Amino acid sequence: MKKENPKLKASVRTITGKKVKQLRNQGLLPSTIYGQGMEPISIQVVDKELETIFAHAGESGLVDLILDEKTLPVLFRNPQYHPVLGNLIHVDCFKVNLKEKIITNVPIIFVGEAPAVKEGKVLVEVLNEIEIEALPADFPEKIEVDLAKLENVESVITIADLAIDKSLLEIKNSADQVIVKVEEPKVEEEPVTAAEEVAPGDVPATEQKTPEELAAAEAAAAEEKKKEEKGKKE
């Protein structure tokens, strides 16, 4: 059964530059369609509709953009987010040729739980996406990686371990590139506080005093104390 692409309605945008803030206040999101063999077109879409579709399709899922009763197959590109609120404020739409292969990044989703982590080891995620070449309609929205294979601290999962249809997808990353691995937890050294006593043998030789030096130092301190007390009386 052929997968049905999500559909997003758009209209031509006449407002550009800093004035696009007016669109966002109206619940619309500015975008641009571009692709091989066409002039870029400024468009606008309903922000909630786009956010819902983008959350599902990401940058690798094919979307049918409907503009002026024409359906254009697109992939989302260059998402921009509000620096404070974190919501999507702009995204490009790249029109693709369904018969030509392209390269794009597909996100990695980790599923399951690593047995080694249950035993107190630390999971280290090295990659969160991989580069794939394929026809636009063949791109997966995500690639799942099962963590159940990570049984001990020597366990790793590499690009070569991914279960994909190699007749449709070609991974551009190196086959031995690590995706996720397990490490021993780092042991943090406790800082030495001033309250901790230092054994005489641990003091550098230049800072250790002989009995004669110690007696002389005590005598000097006592003499200094006498001078201070005499000064107070005067």
Buried (B, 14 or more C-beta within 10 A) or exposed (E): EEEEBBEBEBEEBEBEEEEBEEBBEEEBBBBBBBBEEEEEBBBBBBBEBBBEBBEEBBBBBBBBBBBEEEEBBBBBBEBEEEEEEEEBBBBBBBBBEEEEEBEBBBBBEBEEEBBBEEEEBBBEEEBEBBEBBBBBBBBBBEBEBBBEBBEEBEBBBBBEBBEBEEEEBEBEBEEEEBBBBBEEEEEEEEEEEEEEEEEEEEEEEEEEEEEEEEEEEEEEEEEEEEEEEEEEEE
